[in-house]
Amino acid sequence: MDCEYVQSLYSFSKALQLYPGRRISKSESEDLCKILTSSVGAVILTPKGLAVAEDADALFHAELVNRLSIPWVSENPAPRKTLAIVEGG
């Protein structure tokens, strides 16, 4: 990702994996292991010259809102589609 506040990106998902959107409880939200097992991925931010790490979080969130202008979460699974690539000669 070409965002200056992102140090690393990690994906925990598989192709066509369905996420039921299970909410985690307050007690689970304090357990990093439980949070990561319920997540599709993780982003590690770097403050790069900012006074506080929260500034990097706020700037990253604003960048995501600017880039993801369409809803990415769907209540229904996406229909499967077939793509054929034909090489012309």
Secondary structure by P-SEA (a helix, b strand, c coil): cccccccccccccccccccccccccccccccaaaaaaaccbbbbbbccccccaaaaaaaaaaaaaacccccccccccccbbbbbbbbcc
